[in-house]
Amino acid sequence: MAHSGESELGPAKIQLRNPCVISKELLEILVCPDDRTPLTLANERLIDDLNRLIAAGKLRNKGGEMVERQLEGGLLRADGTAVYPIVDGIPILLVDEAIPIERGEA
């Protein structure tokens, strides 16, 4: 039995692994709020690694607060030093919400 709205979405719009979808056009205009460099979608491996740290209670954002919500996805800064989380499909582009990335993680 089909769920309500299933026929409107169609199978091409459903992503089971990563519910985070950002249009190519939006990604092309988004920049890091700290240094104005381009952002790219973080790869699944990096998001999985960050989510493991979140689950272990070992991840803080640049503002010093513990990151408690699992990430749907993230936007990686051009120099690979920070990821801006994507929450409920919305990129959170606040410098204090960025998650610092150690060299070699990205």
Summary of the structure (lengths in Angstrom):
residues: 106
radius of gyration: 15.0
end to end distance: 41.9
largest distance: 49.7
contacts: 260
relative contact order: 0.20
helix: 26%
strand: 21%
